[in-house]
């Protein structure tokens, strides 16, 4: 997924808080706080973000319900076992 598209998606969710832009060892990142108080750091130096990383960030931010909406079933099956996919 395009990194900036992913950022637009999470920023559109009410309750997700942008903390700051930062640079760690020449890597530009954005830091967000989720609905559950957990933080994620997104590397904006890369154009694309992997499906696995997107799923991890969505879960950590407390918005894992977006996983099924954003990724086709085939993508999910390639990343996690089908028995772990929520039936909701």
Backbone atoms as SQL, in Angstrom:
CREATE TABLE atoms (id INTEGER PRIMARY KEY, chain TEXT, resi INTEGER, resn TEXT, atom TEXT, x REAL, y REAL, z REAL);
INSERT INTO atoms VALUES
  (1, 'A', 1, 'UNK', 'N', 0.854, -1.168, 0.000),
  (2, 'A', 1, 'UNK', 'CA', 0.000, 0.000, 0.000),
  (3, 'A', 1, 'UNK', 'C', 0.901, 1.233, 0.000),
  (4, 'A', 2, 'UNK', 'N', 0.451, 2.263, -0.641),
  (5, 'A', 2, 'UNK', 'CA', 1.177, 3.525, -0.632),
  (6, 'A', 2, 'UNK', 'C', 1.209, 4.072, 0.803),
  (7, 'A', 3, 'UNK', 'N', 2.373, 4.463, 1.251),
  (8, 'A', 3, 'UNK', 'CA', 2.545, 4.927, 2.632),
  (9, 'A', 3, 'UNK', 'C', 1.673, 6.145, 2.936),
  (10, 'A', 4, 'UNK', 'N', 1.629, 7.106, 2.021),
  (11, 'A', 4, 'UNK', 'CA', 0.845, 8.311, 2.296),
  (12, 'A', 4, 'UNK', 'C', -0.654, 8.049, 2.242),
  (13, 'A', 5, 'UNK', 'N', -1.085, 7.097, 1.427),
  (14, 'A', 5, 'UNK', 'CA', -2.492, 6.698, 1.436),
  (15, 'A', 5, 'UNK', 'C', -2.833, 6.071, 2.787),
  (16, 'A', 6, 'UNK', 'N', -1.952, 5.222, 3.291),
  (17, 'A', 6, 'UNK', 'CA', -2.163, 4.612, 4.604),
  (18, 'A', 6, 'UNK', 'C', -2.266, 5.686, 5.688),
  (19, 'A', 7, 'UNK', 'N', -1.394, 6.675, 5.621),
  (20, 'A', 7, 'UNK', 'CA', -1.426, 7.773, 6.593),
  (21, 'A', 7, 'UNK', 'C', -2.743, 8.536, 6.501),
  (22, 'A', 8, 'UNK', 'N', -3.213, 8.816, 5.281),
  (23, 'A', 8, 'UNK', 'CA', -4.498, 9.506, 5.113),
  (24, 'A', 8, 'UNK', 'C', -5.631, 8.699, 5.729),
  (25, 'A', 9, 'UNK', 'N', -5.588, 7.391, 5.540),
  (26, 'A', 9, 'UNK', 'CA', -6.639, 6.529, 6.090),
  (27, 'A', 9, 'UNK', 'C', -6.652, 6.596, 7.609),
  (28, 'A', 10, 'UNK', 'N', -5.497, 6.427, 8.242),
  (29, 'A', 10, 'UNK', 'CA', -5.512, 6.434, 9.714),
  (30, 'A', 10, 'UNK', 'C', -5.818, 7.823, 10.267),
  (31, 'A', 11, 'UNK', 'N', -5.400, 8.876, 9.563),
  (32, 'A', 11, 'UNK', 'CA', -5.706, 10.227, 10.039),
  (33, 'A', 11, 'UNK', 'C', -7.191, 10.552, 9.923),
  (34, 'A', 12, 'UNK', 'N', -7.911, 9.826, 9.073),
  (35, 'A', 12, 'UNK', 'CA', -9.340, 10.082, 8.909),
  (36, 'A', 12, 'UNK', 'C', -10.175, 9.442, 10.019),
  (37, 'A', 13, 'UNK', 'N', -9.556, 8.609, 10.838),
  (38, 'A', 13, 'UNK', 'CA', -10.271, 7.924, 11.916),
  (39, 'A', 13, 'UNK', 'C', -10.306, 8.822, 13.148),
  (40, 'A', 14, 'UNK', 'N', -11.508, 9.076, 13.626),
  (41, 'A', 14, 'UNK', 'CA', -11.678, 9.899, 14.821),
  (42, 'A', 14, 'UNK', 'C', -11.007, 9.228, 16.015),
  (43, 'A', 15, 'UNK', 'N', -10.190, 9.989, 16.724),
  (44, 'A', 15, 'UNK', 'CA', -9.523, 9.479, 17.912),
  (45, 'A', 15, 'UNK', 'C', -8.070, 9.112, 17.704),
  (46, 'A', 16, 'UNK', 'N', -7.629, 9.001, 16.449),
  (47, 'A', 16, 'UNK', 'CA', -6.213, 8.759, 16.172),
  (48, 'A', 16, 'UNK', 'C', -5.519, 10.114, 16.242),
  (49, 'A', 17, 'UNK', 'N', -4.465, 10.210, 17.026),
  (50, 'A', 17, 'UNK', 'CA', -3.791, 11.483, 17.259),
  (51, 'A', 17, 'UNK', 'C', -2.405, 11.495, 16.629),
  (52, 'A', 18, 'UNK', 'N', -2.176, 12.494, 15.773),
  (53, 'A', 18, 'UNK', 'CA', -0.837, 12.708, 15.229),
  (54, 'A', 18, 'UNK', 'C', -0.007, 13.337, 16.336),
  (55, 'A', 19, 'UNK', 'N', 1.142, 12.734, 16.646),
  (56, 'A', 19, 'UNK', 'CA', 2.008, 13.247, 17.702),
  (57, 'A', 19, 'UNK', 'C', 3.059, 14.185, 17.123),
  (58, 'A', 20, 'UNK', 'N', 3.853, 13.686, 16.169),
  (59, 'A', 20, 'UNK', 'CA', 4.867, 14.556, 15.560),
  (60, 'A', 20, 'UNK', 'C', 5.570, 13.851, 14.399),
  (61, 'A', 21, 'UNK', 'N', 6.224, 14.668, 13.573),
  (62, 'A', 21, 'UNK', 'CA', 7.172, 14.185, 12.572),
  (63, 'A', 21, 'UNK', 'C', 8.534, 14.173, 13.236),
  (64, 'A', 22, 'UNK', 'N', 9.368, 13.227, 12.872),
  (65, 'A', 22, 'UNK', 'CA', 10.696, 13.139, 13.464),
  (66, 'A', 22, 'UNK', 'C', 11.641, 12.483, 12.469),
  (67, 'A', 23, 'UNK', 'N', 12.923, 12.519, 12.783),
  (68, 'A', 23, 'UNK', 'CA', 13.940, 11.862, 11.968),
  (69, 'A', 23, 'UNK', 'C', 14.813, 11.032, 12.895),
  (70, 'A', 24, 'UNK', 'N', 14.948, 9.748, 12.568),
  (71, 'A', 24, 'UNK', 'CA', 15.811, 8.835, 13.309),
  (72, 'A', 24, 'UNK', 'C', 16.849, 8.282, 12.344),
  (73, 'A', 25, 'UNK', 'N', 18.110, 8.672, 12.538),
  (74, 'A', 25, 'UNK', 'CA', 19.198, 8.187, 11.688),
  (75, 'A', 25, 'UNK', 'C', 18.854, 8.309, 10.202),
  (76, 'A', 26, 'UNK', 'N', 18.489, 9.486, 9.760),
  (77, 'A', 26, 'UNK', 'CA', 18.157, 9.792, 8.367),
  (78, 'A', 26, 'UNK', 'C', 16.863, 9.155, 7.870),
  (79, 'A', 27, 'UNK', 'N', 16.058, 8.596, 8.743),
  (80, 'A', 27, 'UNK', 'CA', 14.776, 8.017, 8.362),
  (81, 'A', 27, 'UNK', 'C', 13.674, 8.936, 8.871),
  (82, 'A', 28, 'UNK', 'N', 12.862, 9.454, 7.932),
  (83, 'A', 28, 'UNK', 'CA', 11.746, 10.321, 8.311),
  (84, 'A', 28, 'UNK', 'C', 10.581, 9.459, 8.775),
  (85, 'A', 29, 'UNK', 'N', 10.023, 9.810, 9.937),
  (86, 'A', 29, 'UNK', 'CA', 8.912, 9.049, 10.499),
  (87, 'A', 29, 'UNK', 'C', 7.805, 9.985, 10.972),
  (88, 'A', 30, 'UNK', 'N', 6.602, 9.411, 11.100),
  (89, 'A', 30, 'UNK', 'CA', 5.467, 10.092, 11.717),
  (90, 'A', 30, 'UNK', 'C', 5.020, 9.219, 12.879),
  (91, 'A', 31, 'UNK', 'N', 4.697, 9.858, 13.982),
  (92, 'A', 31, 'UNK', 'CA', 4.308, 9.130, 15.185),
  (93, 'A', 31, 'UNK', 'C', 2.841, 9.434, 15.486),
  (94, 'A', 32, 'UNK', 'N', 2.072, 8.359, 15.735),
  (95, 'A', 32, 'UNK', 'CA', 0.644, 8.477, 16.022),
  (96, 'A', 32, 'UNK', 'C', 0.309, 7.741, 17.310),
  (97, 'A', 33, 'UNK', 'N', -0.724, 8.243, 18.002),
  (98, 'A', 33, 'UNK', 'CA', -1.263, 7.553, 19.172),
  (99, 'A', 33, 'UNK', 'C', -2.639, 7.027, 18.808),
  (100, 'A', 34, 'UNK', 'N', -2.903, 5.773, 19.166),
  (101, 'A', 34, 'UNK', 'CA', -4.158, 5.130, 18.812),
  (102, 'A', 34, 'UNK', 'C', -5.260, 5.326, 19.828),
  (103, 'A', 35, 'UNK', 'N', -6.382, 4.696, 19.547),
  (104, 'A', 35, 'UNK', 'CA', -7.558, 4.777, 20.409),
  (105, 'A', 35, 'UNK', 'C', -7.297, 4.154, 21.774),
  (106, 'A', 36, 'UNK', 'N', -6.355, 3.233, 21.811),
  (107, 'A', 36, 'UNK', 'CA', -6.039, 2.505, 23.037),
  (108, 'A', 36, 'UNK', 'C', -4.806, 3.057, 23.750),
  (109, 'A', 37, 'UNK', 'N', -4.283, 4.190, 23.279),
  (110, 'A', 37, 'UNK', 'CA', -3.124, 4.810, 23.909),
  (111, 'A', 37, 'UNK', 'C', -1.777, 4.299, 23.426),
  (112, 'A', 38, 'UNK', 'N', -1.785, 3.303, 22.554),
  (113, 'A', 38, 'UNK', 'CA', -0.523, 2.765, 22.027),
  (114, 'A', 38, 'UNK', 'C', -0.022, 3.646, 20.887),
  (115, 'A', 39, 'UNK', 'N', 1.286, 3.692, 20.740),
  (116, 'A', 39, 'UNK', 'CA', 1.921, 4.512, 19.702),
  (117, 'A', 39, 'UNK', 'C', 2.424, 3.637, 18.565),
  (118, 'A', 40, 'UNK', 'N', 2.398, 4.207, 17.352),
  (119, 'A', 40, 'UNK', 'CA', 3.046, 3.572, 16.204),
  (120, 'A', 40, 'UNK', 'C', 3.941, 4.603, 15.533),
  (121, 'A', 41, 'UNK', 'N', 5.014, 4.101, 14.951),
  (122, 'A', 41, 'UNK', 'CA', 5.953, 4.942, 14.214),
  (123, 'A', 41, 'UNK', 'C', 5.926, 4.468, 12.772),
  (124, 'A', 42, 'UNK', 'N', 5.600, 5.373, 11.852),
  (125, 'A', 42, 'UNK', 'CA', 5.496, 5.026, 10.439),
  (126, 'A', 42, 'UNK', 'C', 6.653, 5.643, 9.680),
  (127, 'A', 43, 'UNK', 'N', 7.403, 4.801, 8.989),
  (128, 'A', 43, 'UNK', 'CA', 8.529, 5.229, 8.158),
  (129, 'A', 43, 'UNK', 'C', 7.964, 5.848, 6.883),
  (130, 'A', 44, 'UNK', 'N', 8.104, 7.170, 6.734),
  (131, 'A', 44, 'UNK', 'CA', 7.596, 7.843, 5.540),
  (132, 'A', 44, 'UNK', 'C', 8.676, 8.001, 4.476),
  (133, 'A', 45, 'UNK', 'N', 9.855, 7.442, 4.733),
  (134, 'A', 45, 'UNK', 'CA', 10.924, 7.470, 3.740),
  (135, 'A', 45, 'UNK', 'C', 10.640, 6.495, 2.602),
  (136, 'A', 46, 'UNK', 'N', 9.909, 5.413, 2.900),
  (137, 'A', 46, 'UNK', 'CA', 9.549, 4.424, 1.890),
  (138, 'A', 46, 'UNK', 'C', 8.233, 4.806, 1.232),
  (139, 'A', 47, 'UNK', 'N', 8.144, 4.573, -0.083),
  (140, 'A', 47, 'UNK', 'CA', 6.905, 4.870, -0.805),
  (141, 'A', 47, 'UNK', 'C', 5.793, 3.906, -0.436),
  (142, 'A', 48, 'UNK', 'N', 6.161, 2.660, -0.167),
  (143, 'A', 48, 'UNK', 'CA', 5.159, 1.635, 0.113),
  (144, 'A', 48, 'UNK', 'C', 5.352, 1.047, 1.501),
  (145, 'A', 49, 'UNK', 'N', 4.234, 0.562, 2.044),
  (146, 'A', 49, 'UNK', 'CA', 4.226, -0.085, 3.349),
  (147, 'A', 49, 'UNK', 'C', 3.635, -1.479, 3.137),
  (148, 'A', 50, 'UNK', 'N', 4.221, -2.491, 3.756),
  (149, 'A', 50, 'UNK', 'CA', 3.764, -3.862, 3.520),
  (150, 'A', 50, 'UNK', 'C', 2.405, -4.117, 4.167),
  (151, 'A', 51, 'UNK', 'N', 1.712, -5.118, 3.648),
  (152, 'A', 51, 'UNK', 'CA', 0.422, -5.512, 4.213),
  (153, 'A', 51, 'UNK', 'C', 0.587, -5.904, 5.674),
  (154, 'A', 52, 'UNK', 'N', 1.617, -6.667, 5.967),
  (155, 'A', 52, 'UNK', 'CA', 1.861, -7.105, 7.349),
  (156, 'A', 52, 'UNK', 'C', 2.059, -5.904, 8.281),
  (157, 'A', 53, 'UNK', 'N', 2.822, -4.900, 7.835),
  (158, 'A', 53, 'UNK', 'CA', 3.061, -3.708, 8.653),
  (159, 'A', 53, 'UNK', 'C', 1.779, -2.908, 8.823),
  (160, 'A', 54, 'UNK', 'N', 1.001, -2.768, 7.752),
  (161, 'A', 54, 'UNK', 'CA', -0.291, -2.069, 7.860),
  (162, 'A', 54, 'UNK', 'C', -1.179, -2.741, 8.897),
  (163, 'A', 55, 'UNK', 'N', -1.276, -4.055, 8.815),
  (164, 'A', 55, 'UNK', 'CA', -2.118, -4.791, 9.755),
  (165, 'A', 55, 'UNK', 'C', -1.631, -4.616, 11.188),
  (166, 'A', 56, 'UNK', 'N', -0.337, -4.648, 11.378),
  (167, 'A', 56, 'UNK', 'CA', 0.237, -4.455, 12.708),
  (168, 'A', 56, 'UNK', 'C', -0.088, -3.067, 13.245),
  (169, 'A', 57, 'UNK', 'N', 0.099, -2.045, 12.417),
  (170, 'A', 57, 'UNK', 'CA', -0.191, -0.671, 12.847),
  (171, 'A', 57, 'UNK', 'C', -1.675, -0.488, 13.154),
  (172, 'A', 58, 'UNK', 'N', -2.552, -1.020, 12.299),
  (173, 'A', 58, 'UNK', 'CA', -3.988, -0.885, 12.531),
  (174, 'A', 58, 'UNK', 'C', -4.384, -1.541, 13.852),
  (175, 'A', 59, 'UNK', 'N', -3.809, -2.695, 14.127),
  (176, 'A', 59, 'UNK', 'CA', -4.102, -3.394, 15.380),
  (177, 'A', 59, 'UNK', 'C', -3.587, -2.599, 16.575),
  (178, 'A', 60, 'UNK', 'N', -2.356, -2.121, 16.494),
  (179, 'A', 60, 'UNK', 'CA', -1.780, -1.354, 17.601),
  (180, 'A', 60, 'UNK', 'C', -2.540, -0.058, 17.850),
  (181, 'A', 61, 'UNK', 'N', -3.096, 0.538, 16.792),
  (182, 'A', 61, 'UNK', 'CA', -3.854, 1.781, 16.937),
  (183, 'A', 61, 'UNK', 'C', -5.280, 1.540, 17.433),
  (184, 'A', 62, 'UNK', 'N', -5.690, 0.280, 17.522),
  (185, 'A', 62, 'UNK', 'CA', -7.040, -0.032, 17.987),
  (186, 'A', 62, 'UNK', 'C', -8.095, 0.081, 16.909),
  (187, 'A', 63, 'UNK', 'N', -7.685, 0.033, 15.649),
  (188, 'A', 63, 'UNK', 'CA', -8.635, 0.144, 14.536),
  (189, 'A', 63, 'UNK', 'C', -8.499, -1.057, 13.597),
  (190, 'A', 64, 'UNK', 'N', -8.332, -2.235, 14.200),
  (191, 'A', 64, 'UNK', 'CA', -8.142, -3.448, 13.412),
  (192, 'A', 64, 'UNK', 'C', -9.354, -3.801, 12.558),
  (193, 'A', 65, 'UNK', 'N', -10.519, -3.216, 12.859),
  (194, 'A', 65, 'UNK', 'CA', -11.701, -3.459, 12.038),
  (195, 'A', 65, 'UNK', 'C', -11.487, -3.011, 10.594),
  (196, 'A', 66, 'UNK', 'N', -10.522, -2.138, 10.363),
  (197, 'A', 66, 'UNK', 'CA', -10.247, -1.678, 9.000),
  (198, 'A', 66, 'UNK', 'C', -9.482, -2.706, 8.166),
  (199, 'A', 67, 'UNK', 'N', -8.892, -3.702, 8.800),
  (200, 'A', 67, 'UNK', 'CA', -8.085, -4.684, 8.064),
  (201, 'A', 67, 'UNK', 'C', -8.906, -5.355, 6.969),
  (202, 'A', 68, 'UNK', 'N', -10.081, -5.874, 7.317),
  (203, 'A', 68, 'UNK', 'CA', -10.904, -6.569, 6.322),
  (204, 'A', 68, 'UNK', 'C', -11.423, -5.618, 5.258),
  (205, 'A', 69, 'UNK', 'N', -11.611, -4.354, 5.608),
  (206, 'A', 69, 'UNK', 'CA', -12.102, -3.379, 4.637),
  (207, 'A', 69, 'UNK', 'C', -11.018, -2.966, 3.639),
  (208, 'A', 70, 'UNK', 'N', -9.767, -2.962, 4.078),
  (209, 'A', 70, 'UNK', 'CA', -8.677, -2.469, 3.233),
  (210, 'A', 70, 'UNK', 'C', -7.985, -3.535, 2.399),
  (211, 'A', 71, 'UNK', 'N', -8.011, -4.780, 2.861),
  (212, 'A', 71, 'UNK', 'CA', -7.233, -5.817, 2.192),
  (213, 'A', 71, 'UNK', 'C', -8.116, -6.959, 1.723),
  (214, 'A', 72, 'UNK', 'N', -7.963, -7.354, 0.454),
  (215, 'A', 72, 'UNK', 'CA', -8.717, -8.506, -0.056),
  (216, 'A', 72, 'UNK', 'C', -8.368, -9.764, 0.735),
  (217, 'A', 73, 'UNK', 'N', -9.286, -10.687, 0.745),
  (218, 'A', 73, 'UNK', 'CA', -9.093, -11.935, 1.495),
  (219, 'A', 73, 'UNK', 'C', -7.790, -12.632, 1.103),
  (220, 'A', 74, 'UNK', 'N', -7.431, -12.591, -0.179),
  (221, 'A', 74, 'UNK', 'CA', -6.211, -13.252, -0.644),
  (222, 'A', 74, 'UNK', 'C', -4.974, -12.648, 0.025),
  (223, 'A', 75, 'UNK', 'N', -4.957, -11.313, 0.188),
  (224, 'A', 75, 'UNK', 'CA', -3.831, -10.656, 0.856),
  (225, 'A', 75, 'UNK', 'C', -3.740, -11.089, 2.312),
  (226, 'A', 76, 'UNK', 'N', -4.889, -11.182, 2.954),
  (227, 'A', 76, 'UNK', 'CA', -4.908, -11.578, 4.363),
  (228, 'A', 76, 'UNK', 'C', -4.423, -13.007, 4.535),
  (229, 'A', 77, 'UNK', 'N', -4.857, -13.894, 3.645),
  (230, 'A', 77, 'UNK', 'CA', -4.454, -15.296, 3.744),
  (231, 'A', 77, 'UNK', 'C', -2.955, -15.461, 3.535),
  (232, 'A', 78, 'UNK', 'N', -2.363, -14.575, 2.759),
  (233, 'A', 78, 'UNK', 'CA', -0.921, -14.652, 2.529),
  (234, 'A', 78, 'UNK', 'C', -0.132, -14.199, 3.758),
  (235, 'A', 79, 'UNK', 'N', -0.756, -13.409, 4.617),
  (236, 'A', 79, 'UNK', 'CA', -0.065, -12.844, 5.776),
  (237, 'A', 79, 'UNK', 'C', -0.356, -13.615, 7.056),
  (238, 'A', 80, 'UNK', 'N', -1.629, -14.000, 7.243),
  (239, 'A', 80, 'UNK', 'CA', -2.008, -14.717, 8.466),
  (240, 'A', 80, 'UNK', 'C', -2.823, -15.949, 8.109),
  (241, 'A', 81, 'UNK', 'N', -2.906, -16.873, 9.027),
  (242, 'A', 81, 'UNK', 'CA', -3.703, -18.079, 8.808),
  (243, 'A', 81, 'UNK', 'C', -5.175, -17.712, 8.755),
  (244, 'A', 82, 'UNK', 'N', -5.948, -18.315, 7.833),
  (245, 'A', 82, 'UNK', 'CA', -7.374, -17.989, 7.713),
  (246, 'A', 82, 'UNK', 'C', -8.149, -18.158, 9.014),
  (247, 'A', 83, 'UNK', 'N', -7.742, -19.060, 9.882),
  (248, 'A', 83, 'UNK', 'CA', -8.455, -19.262, 11.144),
  (249, 'A', 83, 'UNK', 'C', -8.323, -18.069, 12.080),
  (250, 'A', 84, 'UNK', 'N', -7.343, -17.181, 11.819),
  (251, 'A', 84, 'UNK', 'CA', -7.151, -16.006, 12.664),
  (252, 'A', 84, 'UNK', 'C', -7.939, -14.798, 12.189),
  (253, 'A', 85, 'UNK', 'N', -8.589, -14.891, 11.033),
  (254, 'A', 85, 'UNK', 'CA', -9.361, -13.769, 10.502),
  (255, 'A', 85, 'UNK', 'C', -10.692, -13.706, 11.238),
  (256, 'A', 86, 'UNK', 'N', -11.001, -12.536, 11.763),
  (257, 'A', 86, 'UNK', 'CA', -12.245, -12.340, 12.497),
  (258, 'A', 86, 'UNK', 'C', -13.431, -12.566, 11.575),
  (259, 'A', 87, 'UNK', 'N', -14.478, -13.187, 12.079),
  (260, 'A', 87, 'UNK', 'CA', -15.666, -13.465, 11.283),
  (261, 'A', 87, 'UNK', 'C', -16.665, -12.315, 11.325),
  (262, 'A', 88, 'UNK', 'N', -16.349, -11.225, 12.005),
  (263, 'A', 88, 'UNK', 'CA', -17.275, -10.085, 12.142),
  (264, 'A', 88, 'UNK', 'C', -17.436, -9.357, 10.854);
